[in-house]
């Protein structure tokens, strides 16, 4: 056990051991290389590159990003080069970084999810998988996997059977009760859940009388959603026994500490990466400083400390 002058920041998520609880979120950190001039990437607890699908995806029509009060609307549409290009062009660089590499992935059908998970699991240099269950299930007429607890359970169960590495399930906030979905993911075999993804939202230009986004609606992220995200993380952490990874508007160390007090074992930084690329390192240092100031010798003492 470390002294309060050097508090222990390491945390376990399933079979993964992270040197600290700070993870950079999928879709906000490119494929890592874009940020190498801003920081020592190996200092991060884990890196989650842009989400990967089995086949290339072109994404949504522009405009794709619109800044709002306290946040960002994005409608990228999960654009990515597909699995084969990722393996050939992106993975070699990511594997060289001396930290955990967690791959975010998604599919249109259960079969696609399972196939992608199986192929990713067979690759060297990957610590774990994060499964995004906010994608449309085309065969089910547009029903979202992450909003139907039975579909969540079936999908997680099938994916978990086909892999050896830890599975994190990324939850959508656009549901009636997120704890129901979280429990279904846990029952299906998830090693952890991460939440929340963006809120469905929109903006209208009053001069053109047209939407600000090419896809009309998009996902809202940033400080505006933090209080809601914090509440959802608190609720889920009390509903499941597996680790909870919190995200949603974390801009500084104080935000991350709030999420951990509410029950998050680790946190992800998203929108802040686009504003201040060094945010991840600043948050790590800020958490360390807080532990020293409060005379806590390990990060575990912080997790779930808050009691209502």
Helices and strands as residue ranges (DSSP letters): G 4-6, E 11-13, E 16-18, E 22-24, G 33-35, G 41-43, E 46-48, E 65-68, E 71-74, H 83-85, I 86-90, H 91-96, E 100-105, H 110-121, E 128-132, E 136-137, G 138-140, E 143-144, G 145-147, H 149-161, E 166-170, H 178-188, E 192-195, E 199-202, E 204-205, E 210-211, E 217-221, G 223-225, H 226-239, E 243-246, H 253-261, E 266-269, H 271-275, H 279-293, G 299-301
